[in-house]
C-alpha cells in the first residue's frame, strides 16, 4: 500500500508540470485568443482537487493495471484512453452548453488530454516499475 501512495504522490508533480507547461507556456496564447472573455482567474482549490482526482483515476484505470501485467504499452494506451474520455467529457459538455465555446478549443483540448494521459501514465508506469 505504501508503494501505491508513494507512486501517487510522485505522479502528481509530473502531471502538474506537464499541464502547467502546456497551459502557461505552450498553448497560453491559443486559449487566451479563443476563450479570452470566458477566462477568469484560476480558482486554485478547484484546480488542485482536479489534479488529485485526475491522477488517482489515471493510476487506478491505467497505471496499476499495466503494472500488474508488466506492460508499458498497456500504460500508454490506457492512459491515452483515460485522457481522451476525461477531457472529452469536459470539452464536449462545454461545447454543448456554453454559448461561443469554440470547436477548435474542444478538438485541441481533447487531443492534449489524450497526449497528457498517455505521457503521464507511461512515466508513472516507469516510476512504478522502479519503485517495485
C-alpha positions in Angstrom: 0.0 0.0 0.0 2.9 2.4 0.8 4.2 1.8 -2.7 0.9 2.9 -4.3 0.7 6.0 -2.1 4.3 6.9 -3.0 3.6 6.4 -6.7 0.5 8.7 -6.4 2.5 11.4 -4.6 5.3 11.2 -7.1 2.9 11.2 -10.1 1.1 14.4 -9.1 4.1 16.7 -9.8 4.7 15.0 -13.1 1.1 15.7 -14.2 1.1 19.2 -12.9 4.4 20.1 -14.6 3.2 18.9 -18.0 -0.2 20.6 -17.6 1.1 23.9 -16.4 3.8 23.9 -19.1 1.0 23.4 -21.7 -1.4 25.9 -20.2 1.0 28.5 -19.1 3.6 28.5 -21.9 3.0 26.4 -25.0 -0.8 26.9 -25.5 -1.3 30.1 -23.4 -1.9 32.3 -26.4 -4.1 29.7 -28.1 -6.6 29.6 -25.2 -6.4 33.3 -24.5 -7.2 34.2 -28.1 -10.2 31.9 -28.3 -11.6 32.0 -24.7 -10.5 35.5 -23.6 -13.9 36.7 -22.4 -14.7 33.3 -20.9 -11.5 33.1 -18.9 -11.3 34.3 -15.3 -8.8 34.0 -12.6 -7.8 30.4 -11.8 -9.7 29.0 -8.8 -6.7 27.2 -7.3 -8.6 25.0 -4.8 -10.7 23.5 -7.7 -7.6 23.1 -9.8 -5.8 21.3 -7.0 -8.7 18.9 -6.5 -8.8 18.3 -10.2 -5.2 17.3 -10.3 -5.6 15.0 -7.3 -8.7 13.3 -8.8 -7.2 13.0 -12.3 -4.0 11.4 -11.1 -5.9 9.0 -8.8 -8.1 8.0 -11.8 -5.1 7.6 -14.1 -3.3 5.4 -11.6 -6.4 3.3 -11.0 -7.5 2.9 -14.6 -4.2 2.9 -16.5 -1.0 2.6 -14.5 -1.9 -0.1 -11.9 -3.5 -2.4 -14.5 -0.3 -2.0 -16.6 2.0 -2.7 -13.7 0.0 -5.9 -12.9 0.8 -7.3 -16.3 4.2 -5.6 -16.7 3.1 -3.8 -19.9 4.4 -0.4 -20.8 2.2 -0.3 -23.9 -0.9 -1.0 -21.8 0.0 2.0 -19.6 0.4 4.2 -22.7 -2.9 3.0 -24.3 -5.0 3.1 -21.2 -3.5 6.4 -20.2 -4.4 7.8 -23.6 -7.9 6.5 -23.4 -8.4 7.9 -19.8 -7.2 11.3 -21.0 -9.4 11.1 -24.1 -12.5 10.2 -22.1 -12.0 12.7 -19.3 -11.0 15.7 -21.5 -13.8 14.8 -24.0 -16.3 14.8 -21.2 -15.2 18.3 -20.1 -14.8 19.8 -23.6 -17.9 18.3 -25.2 -20.0 19.4 -22.3 -18.7 22.9 -22.6 -19.2 22.8 -26.3 -22.8 21.6 -25.9 -23.8 24.0 -23.1 -21.8 27.2 -23.3 -22.5 29.9 -25.8 -19.5 30.7 -28.0 -17.4 27.8 -26.9 -15.1 27.3 -29.9 -14.9 23.9 -31.7 -11.2 24.3 -32.1 -10.7 24.5 -28.4 -12.7 21.3 -28.0 -10.6 19.5 -30.5 -7.2 20.8 -29.3 -8.0 20.2 -25.7 -9.2 16.6 -26.2 -6.0 15.9 -28.2 -4.0 17.5 -25.3 -5.8 15.4 -22.7 -5.1 12.2 -24.7 -1.4 13.0 -25.0 -1.2 14.1 -21.4 -2.8 11.0 -20.2 -0.6 8.8 -22.3 2.6 10.6 -21.3 1.9 10.8 -17.6 0.7 7.2 -17.4 3.8 6.0 -19.2 6.2 7.9 -16.9 4.2 6.8 -13.8 4.4 3.2 -15.0 8.2 3.5 -15.4 8.4 5.1 -11.9 6.2 2.3 -10.5 8.5 -0.3 -12.0 11.5 1.4 -10.5 9.8 1.5 -7.1 9.0 -2.2 -7.2 
